[in-house]
Amino acid sequence: VPGDIDEVNALKLQVDQWKIPTGLEDPHVPASLLKLWYRELEEPLIPHDFYERCITHYENPEAAVAVVHSLPRINKMVLCYLIRFL
């Protein structure tokens, strides 16, 4: 469920200015901001070169983990952090 776009933009402005957001009542707003941040990355978290392998191995956990381990270091670190966070 997407958060209200005006609230998402207001939250983005606060975070961009390093202000700690307060008064968040709708959990969809920060979730939408997180999704927006990932969409706006210059290069996707999982680079295009890995797309075919991800699609091929989506039902095989061992192969999927191998794909994650073959990601560039920073991409792997961010993906693992995101997974632990979620």
N, C-alpha and C positions, 0 to 999 in steps of 0.2 A: 504494500500500500504506500503510494508516494506521499510525502509530507507536503503541506501547503508551500507552494513555491516562494511566496513572499517571506514566510518564516524561514525557509531554507536559505534564501539569499541574505536575510538579516543575520542568521547564524554564521554564514560564511564570512560576512563582513566582520563580525566580532572575532572569529577565529583568525582571520587574516591579520587583524590588528593585535593579536596575542591577548585578547581579552577573554577572561574565563566566563563562559556563558552561564547565565542564571535564569531561573524561571522556566526551564524547559518542561512542558507538560505532555507534549505529544512525542512519543518515542519514534514516530515515523520521520520527524524532522531531522534529528541527527543521523538516522539511518540513510535518509535521502542524501544528506551532505556527504556521508562516507561513499555512497555509490557515485555521486557526482565527482568526488575527488578521484576515484579510480577511473572513471570515464574520461577525465580530462588529462590523464597522464600522457606525456608525449609518446612514450612507447608503452604498450599494454603490459600489465604485470606478467602475463604469460605471452612472450613475444610471438609474433606471427609464425616464425620458423618452427614453433612447437605445436601449432594448431592441429596439424594432421595427426601427430602422435597422440595428442590429448583425445581427439575424437576416436582414434583407433583403439585406445586402451581404457576407455571410460568404464568398462565393466570388469576390468582386471586390476584389483587393488595393487598387486605387486608391480605391475607394469606402470601404473599411474604414479606410484611412489618413485619408480626409477625415472620417470619423466621429470618429476619435481626435483630430484637430486641432480638432474642434468641441466637445470636452469642456471642462468648466470647467478653468481653468488648473491648479489643484492636482491634480485627478484625472488630467489628462494627464501631469503631471510624475511622479506616483507610478506610473502605468501604464507610462510609458516607462522609468522606473528598474527596475521589476519585469521588464520584457521584457529589458532589457540584462543584469540580474542572472541571469536564467534562461538 
